[in-house]
Amino acid sequence: MGQQPSTTEGPKPKVSVSGQIPWDRTSTIIAFVDPPEIESLSLRSGAVMKFNSYVMRTEGELEEGIKFSCNISAPVCPGASAEASLDYFRGITCNVINMTTIISCNIELPSQKGVSAPRLTSEADALLSNNPRMFTERYGQYFVSGQHSRSTLIAVCSHSASSKEQLDSFKAKLGVNFEVSNLEVAAEYMKKVKSSNLSIKIDILIHGYNPKNGLRHFTTPETNFMPTLREFQKGYTPVPYLALLTDYSCVDSRGASTE
């Protein structure tokens, strides 16, 4: 994307999004944006909450479960390697007395954008007029014009039974197509675990939570899982995970040609 010039507001056509890339620490929305115009990250209007889960009862389901795990963890750990994502799930075990359930909760905001009518600064505009190639080398072809933000909680629930019969009884309670789809089902799941007298270890990964937006990883007892989930839903603060890109041609009719 290159260096991004400071800008001022002007009567130009509404900006359209050209594409999107994963958000990283170098991403910013300073280009062509008057800061007061940017939607606040604390804004919760329109936030959508979605649950996903994957139950791994057998060794045959373990491989697919790991793929599911990496897919949901990658956005939580932006920039992390596949190996780093796998580390979090390396302890998952599935056999005749062990099984694992992964539960995730995502709270996502609608896409956030900067000003709708950006304009090049006089310095950038002059460079574009006199040397389009140099403009592209200095500022790139696209600028970051917005973002997608969300908060994520992932829980890896590892269950151990004293016998195959005990674990089979728990599996029967869940049924074949069990899925955690909301807060109430998550609570019901924990009740089934407790009534089955299984030992349980819950590893939780959270990204986008007050008072800090940093990554949190901790182990919690069964009795604290639902309070943790409810507290997450109250105190979430979404963080960017996708940067929205706009071509400079949307800002100036001459475009950032490289010819």
Secondary structure, 3 states (H helix, E strand, C coil): CCCCCCEEECCCCCCCCCEEEECCCCCCCCCCCCHHHCCCCCCCCCCEEEEEEEEECCHHHHHHHHHHHHHHHCCCCCCCCHHHHHHHCCCCCCECCEEEEEEEEEEECCCEECCCCEEECHHHHHHHHHCHHHHHHHHCCEEEEEEEEEEEEEEEEEEECCCHHHHHHHHHHHCCCCCCCCHHHHHHHHHHHHHCCCEEEEEEEEECECCCCCCEEEEECHHHHHHHHHHHHHHECCEEEEEEEEEHHHCCCCCCCCC
